[in-house]
Amino acid sequence: MTELIPLGFAGILFLLTLLALRVPVALAMITTAVVGHIAIDLILPHFSLLAYFKQYKILIWSLFSNYYLSALPLFILMGSLASHSAVNTDLLNGFILLFRKFRSGVPIATIASCAGFGAVSGSSLATAATMTRIALQPLRQLNFPDHFSTGLLAAGGTLGILIPPSIVLVIYSVVVEVGIIDMFQAAIIPGIIAVASFSIVCLISSRKFHTPPQKPLKLNTHKTLKRFIPTIAVFALIIFGLAFGIFTPTPAAAFGTLCILALGTFRKDKHRLSIHKISLAVLDTSKTTAIIALILFGAETLKSFFSRTQLPQALAEWAAQSSYLHPLIIVALILFILIILGCALESLALVLIVVPFFWPTLVAINGGEYVSPSDAAFGLDTYNLKLWFGILALTVVELGLITPPVGLNVYVIHSLAKDVPLSSIFRGTLPFFCAEILRVALLLLFPSLSILIPSLL
């Protein structure tokens, strides 16, 4: 079967070409898989293409009958309802009130709000866009430079991926077959480190800016707390309930959706959830869920094609037999590739495309599928390896969204703040980029940070 390995490389080039031509990710994956299987049918006469395609109906059923995927549309609906009911504004105003005594209070409040809203929205791009609309003006009122403010918002948009109940964490758990609760628990310490490191950057950077504000921010304390406390309480219950295994993802998603729906319905301002807004939220959820389902199906078909070419297995064998490359160097190379690809692809699509491809290589260099921790290269069994690599991969995928010259979050910010040059936004992301690199290095060198809480609980 080694004659099919070049076909695997050709498939990668074909997929990247389709993506570069702006073909939708799901369609690009399915097209690559179908064309690839046709090519295999021409090379191997005994390979029955028709029989293989008949297996797709079994694949679709086995994929979408997964109970844990039932949490996905509920989490998406919760995020959509939160967006339509201005929960992001409630979070931001509440955190501003908490940190109002500090010069860096608004930047830190923005970071906290990005982390909270990003966790339920499931999209870094949507978080960056939404938070820019409501947070850029307060930052400007306090005379923070535009390069710092926009860089902060671009970087803050990347935080939600590691804060339960992150949609991408759910998808990763399903793809690599690891417990969703365990994955949420593994993300707790890295998520705390991420928010803390960005807050430290805000503290240090804010010391440079001593210009008096244009006008102080005025918030009605009673009104702000009345909206903030119930909202943060719902998020806290979901996050800690999931992280500590008090309830499973689907009931948590249903509970969160019901709470956000109730909070939005009983509002008495223009952000109240009307029947029209709820209908829009349901429609958005249907579209997003359908797109994710199609991407999942495309990822499975693509994975089967690459598996038949033996390319992932060949790379795994090469990595296992490589005596001149340390296992950590190989992992670092994989993470570097993810950062580069993350410049142009959303986190969910990239995880589904790349992680299954690199997973056999990681297992091989660790010592095999059934290796014990004492004999493993990273000191982790295969299950904990999934948790550790998942945290690393998702972190660097998000890092790609602020990496020049293509960082997608930066272009989203620029589309909303056209008066700020792209170069200034990229300059503003630099301190946060450096903080992220340090965090990745920390997680890479100390895998225990990712598996500590799952091991204890």
N, C-alpha and C positions, 0 to 999 in steps of 0.2 A: 504493500500500500504506500510505500515511500514515493512512488511516482505521482501521487496526488498532492504532495507537500507544496510543490510550486503553484498548484491550483489554489491552495490555501492563501499563499501570499498574493496571488492575483485577485482573490476575493477581497482581501483587505484593501488593496488599491482601488478596486471597483467600488467598494463601499465608501471609502473616503472621497472618491470622485463624485459620487452621487450626493454626498453630504455637502461637498464644496459647491455643487450646482444648486444648493438650496432645496433638494428633494426632501420632503418630510421624513423624519427619522424612521418611523414605522415602515413606510413604503420603501425606503432605501434598504432596510434590513431584509424585508420580505423579498424584494427584487433580487438582492444579492444571493439569498438562499436558493431561490427558484432557479436563477441562472446557473448557480454553482451546481445544483443537483442535475440540471440538464447536461452540464459539462461532464460530470461524473458518469452519467448514463452513456455519453459518447465514448469516454475513455475505457469504462468497464462494461462490456456488453452484457454481462450477467446481472448487472444492477438494474432492478425494475423501478423506474421512476414513477410509474403509475401506482404501483403497490405502495411505494413510500408516501405518495401524496394522500393515499387513502387513510394513512395513519394520522393525518392531520386532525380528523374529527375526534380521534381518541385523545390527541394532544390538547385540543381545545377544551374538551370535557375535563381532563385531569388537571389542567391549568386553572380553569375558572371555577371548579368545584371546591377549590381550596377554601376551607372555612375562614382562615385568617384574612383572606382578601375581602371578606365581607366588611371588615373595618374600614377599608379604603374609601368607599363612597361616603361613609358617614363622617370620616375625618375631613374629606374634601368639602362636604356640605357644611360642616362646622366652620371651616375656614371661610367659605363663601358667605355664610350668614354673618360671620364676624366682620367681614369686609363691608357688607351692605349696611351694617348697623354701627359703623364707625368705632368698632372696638379698638382699632389702632390709635385713634385719637384719644380715647379714654385711657389707654395704657400710657401714651406719651405724656398727657397732662398729669396723670397720677404720679409717674416717676419724676417729672419736673418738680412737682410739689414736694416730693420726698427729698430731692437733692438740690432744692432751690438755694440753700445756704452756700453752695460751692460755686466757684467761678466755672468749673467744669461740669456743673450739675446738668445742664441741658444736653451736652454731648453724651454723658454717661446715661442719662434718661433715654436718649435716642438709641444707644446700644442695647439697653435692656428691652426697649419696645421692639426693636428689630428682632431680637432673639425670641420674644414671646409671640409676636405676630408671624414670624417666619416659620415657627414650629407648626402652627395650624394652617398656614396658607399652602405649605408644601412647595413653594417656588421661590428661589432666591431672586429671580428677576421681578416677580410680582411684589415681593417684599421691598426691594430697592425702589421700585416705582411708587408704591403706595406710601412708604415712609418719606420719600422725597417731597411728595405733595404737601405733607403736613408738618414736617420737621425742618425743612430748609429755611422757611421764613423766620421761625423763632431763633435759629442759629444766626441768621443775618441780622436780626434785631439786636442781638447781643454782640454784634461786630466781630464774630468769628470770621476769619478769611474764607473766601469761597473755596479755595483749594482744600482747606481742612474740612469744611462742612460737607462738600460733595464726596471727598475721599472717605470720610467717616460713614456716609450713607451707603456708598458702594460696598465698603467692607462689612458694614452692619448687615447688609442683605444676605451675607453668606452664613450667618450664625445659626439660623433656624434648623439647619439640616441635622444638628446634633442634639437638639432639644426635643425630648419626647413631647407630643406624639408625632414626630416627623414622618411625613409620608414616605420619604426616600428611605428611611430606616426600615419601614414596614416592607417596602419592595425588596430591599437588599436581603432582609431576613427570609423572605419567601424564595428568592432566587438561589441563595446558597444553603437553604434548608437549615436555618438556625432559629432558635426560639425568639420571638419578637420581644418578649419580656426581658430575656437575657440581653438582647441587643440594646434595648432602652437602658437597662442598668449599666451596660458597658459604656454608654455615651454620657453618663452623669459627670464623671470626673473630667473627661476631655471637654465637655460642654462648659463646666464651671471654669476651667482653665482658659477657654476661649473668651468668655465674657469678661473674666478678670483681666486678662492680658490686654484686651481692647480698652477696658476702662483705665488701665494704667497708662496706655498710650494717650488717652484723652487727658488724664491728669498731667502728664509730662508736657504734652503739646500746649495745653491751655495756659501754662505758666508763661508762655511767650507772648500771649495776647493780653495786653493791659489797657486797651482802648475802652473808654466808658461806653456802655451800651447806648444805642440810639434811643431806646425807650424800654423801661422795665416790662417784663412779661407780667400781665395781670390775670390771675386765675381766681375764680370763686372757690374758696377752700371747701366749703360744705358741698357744693354741687359737684366738684371734681372728685372728692372722696366718695360721694354717694354713687358715682358711676364706676370709680376705679376699684373699690374694695370688692364688690360682687364679681367683677370681671376677673381680677387677679385671684380671687378665691376659687373660681371655677378652674382656671388654668392650673393653679397649685394642686387642687384635688386630682386632676387628670394626670399631671406630671408625676406627682409623688405616688399616686395610686398605681400607675403603670410601672414606675421605676422600682417600687418595692413589692410588686406582685400582689397588690391588694385585690385588683380585678384585672381581667383579661382585656385585650384591645377592643374587641367588638362592643362589650357593655360600656367600656370607657368612652368610646366614640359616640354611642347612643346617648349616654348621660351628658356628655359635653355639648352635643348638638341640641338636646332638649333645653339645657341651661342657657345657651347662647340665644336660642329661639325665644325663650321666656324673657330674658333680659332685653332683647331687642324689641319685642312686641309691646312691652310695658313702658318703653321710653315715652317721654312727652315732649319731644322736639322733632326737628326735621329729619333726624336719623332713625326715627321709629320704623320698625319692620312692618311694612304694609303687605297686603296680599300680593301686590305687584312685585315688591322687592323679594319676597319669599319665592315667588314663581321664577324670578330671574336667577336666584341662588340655586334653585333646583335644576334649572336649565343649564347653568354653568357647571354644576356637579355632574350632570349627565354627559355633557360634552367632554369634560376633563376625564371622567372615569372611562368613557369609550376610547379616548386617545391613549390613556395608560394601558388599557386592555389590549389595544392593537399593538402598542409598543412591546408589551410583554410577549404577545404571540410572535411578533417579528424577532424578538430576542431568542425565543426558543427555537424557531426555525433556523436562525443564523447559527446558533450553537450546535445544532445537529449537523449543519453543513461543515463547519470547521472540524467537528469531531470526526466526520467521515474522511476529511483530508489528512487526518493524523497530525496536523500542524501543532495544535496545543500539546499533544503527547510528545512530539519531537522536541519542542522547546523545553518541556519539562525534563525530558531525558538529558538534553544538553546541559541544563542548569544543574541537574543532580550530579552529573559527571564532571562538571567544571571544577577543577581544583585550584584555579588561579583567581577566582572571584569569590569573595566572602559573601555568605548569604545575605547579610545586611546591604551589601553593595547592589546585589540583584534586586532586592526590594526597593532600594533607593532609585534604581533605574526604572522600575515599574511605576513608582510614584512620579518620577519626572515625566514619563510619557503621559500619565493621567493629567498632570498640570498643563501640559501643552495642549492636549485634546480638550481639556476643560475650558480653554480660551474660547472655543467655538461651539461647544455643545452644552446643553442644560444637564444638570447633575443626574437626573433620573435616566435620561437616554444613555448617558455615558456609562453609568453603573451597569445598565443592562447589556450594553455592547461589550464592554471591556472586562469586567470582573470575571464572568464565566470563562473568558479566554485565558486570563492570567492565572486563574485559580489552580489548574493542574501543575503549573510551574512552581507555585508557592508550596503546594503540598509536597512536591518532589524534593525541593531543597530543604524542607523541614525534616524529611526523613521517611515520608510515606504516609499513607492514609491511616494506618493503625499504630503509629509511633507513640511511644510513651513519653511523657514530659522530660524524663531524665535523659533520653536518647535524642530528643529533638534538637534541631539547630537553634531554634528560638526558645527552647524550654517550655513549649506549649504543645498540648495535644491538638488534634485536628479541629475539635469543636472550639476551643479557645482561640485557635489560630484564625478561625472565621470571624470571631468577635474583634480581635486585634486588627486584622487586615481591613475589616469593614470600617472601623473608626478611622484608620489611616487613609484608606481610599476615599472615603466621603469627605474627609478634611481637605485633601489635596485637590479633589475635583472642584470643590467650592473655591479653593485658592486660585484656580485657573480663571475664575470669573472676574478677578481684579488684576490679572497678569497682562502686561502690555505685550504686543500691541492690539490684541483682539478682545481683551476682557469684556464680556457681554454686559456685566453690571455697570461698567463705566459708560458704555454707550447708552444704556437705559437712562442713567442719570443725566447724561449730556442732552438727550432728547427732551428732558423736562427742564433743564437749566441751560438753555442754548447760549446764554451770555457767558458761561464758564467754558474756557477752552478745554479740549480733551487732554492736552498736556498737563494742565493744572489739576484736573481730576486724578490723572495717573500719579502726579506728584503727591497729591493728598493721600493716596492709598499706600504710599511707600512705607510709612511707619507701621501700618497695620499688616502689610505684607511681610515685613521683617518679623513682627510678632508671631505671625502664623508659621513662618519658617522655623522659628525657635520652638513653637509648640509641636510641629511635626517631628522635629529632631528629638524632642523630649519623649514623645509617644513611640518613636522608632527605637530609641535606646532603652526605654523602660516599658516593655509590654504590660507589666503588672498594673500600670495606671488604667488600662482599658479593661482588665479582667478582674480587678480587685473586688468591686461590688458584686458582680455575678458569682464570684467564688464564695463571698461571705454569705450571700443570701440564697 
